[in-house]
Amino acid sequence: QVRLQESGPGLVKPSQTVSLTCDVPGDSITTGYRYWSWIRQPPGQGLEWIGYIDYNGDTYYSPALKSRTSFSRDTSKNRITLQLSSVTPEDTAVYYCASAPGIPTYYPSGLVCYAFRSDFQSWGQGTQVTVSS
C-alpha cells in the first residue's frame, strides 16, 4: 500500500485559487488502471468526492465542483495537482488524494461516485485548507 503525500498552502483568502499537490512515492501515476482521486472532508461533515485523473491523464469532475476544479499531472515528478478556483469559506476542508484500481460507479440516476472508502487502495494523510479573510 502506497502512502500518498498531499501538500498545500493551508490558508487562502476568499475568491483565490488554491493549488494542492499529491506526490506518489513507490508507484507510478501512469500505471495502468490507476484512478487518482481528490476527496475532501469539511469540518463535521462526511467525505465528498471531487473527481479523478486517471493513468492516461483523462479526468472526471463531480458536477458539484466541476466549474471550479481542474486536475493536472506531472509525470516526471509523479505528482497530481488539484486547482480549485473562486474559493469560499464553504471550501474549508481537509483535502485527500487517494488511488483506486477502477472507475467509480455510474448509477442509473446519473450519479457517479465511489460508494465506499474501501474502494480506494491508498490514501494520503490529508492537507488542511482554510478559506478565510
WOKA-V415892 format. One line per field, one symbol per residue. phi: phi as a letter, one per 30 degrees, with the letter a starting at -180 (. if undefined). burial: + if it has 16 or more other ideal C-beta (glycine too) atoms within 10 Angstrom, else -. A space follows every 50 residues. Layout:
phi = ???
burial = ???
This chain:
phi = .dcdbdaadicbceidcccccbcbdiabdcdeicccccbbbdeibddbdc kbbcdcidbbcdedbedccbcbbbddchbcbccbchdbedddaccccacb dadddcdedjdbaddbeddccbbcdjbdbccad
burial = ---+-+-+---+-----+++++++--+-+----+++++++-------+++ +++++---++++--+---+++-+----+++++-+--+---++++++++++ ---+-------+-+----++-+++-++-+++--
